[in-house]
């Protein structure tokens, strides 16, 4: 889906996977609120970055179930989704895998990002696990929004992702 000539990419994932932190890092927008507690992002917001409109969405499985319901409704309108996973938590939970499968079935372009690699061990095995359990149908990139590690790879993947 395009807005004013720019391709929309929704950033989705469970609470505290670093969606807003990534967008803040990418856009250098100091107005984006981030924090350690779930529920910092309570409604979707759009940010322009290069040729994209990046949509920051509330976390799925938020304590406020209405936030998650809104995101699930909005998902139907996105052609391009970056699914954020937390390398320092439960990587690819049942809910995340169900979401991934739902997106793939709806012909949505999906890119998988494993964030917080600075807080996890054995990243290679985490990547293998995600690829195996998603049928290796989507590109998987491991990053750290905290340290900036591999953000450049993700930016490049975003450019290739929509072309």
FENRA-V972403 format. One record per helix or strand. SS is the DSSP state (H for helix, E for strand). FROM is the first residue (numbers start at 0). TO is the last residue. If there is no record, write none. Layout:
BEGIN
ss: [SS:SS]
from: [FROM:FROM]
to: [TO:TO]
END
This chain:
BEGIN
ss: [E:E:H:E:E:E:H:E:H:E:H:H:E:H]
from: [1:5:18:44:51:59:64:79:93:108:116:122:139:150]
to: [2:13:26:48:55:59:74:85:104:114:118:132:141:160]
END
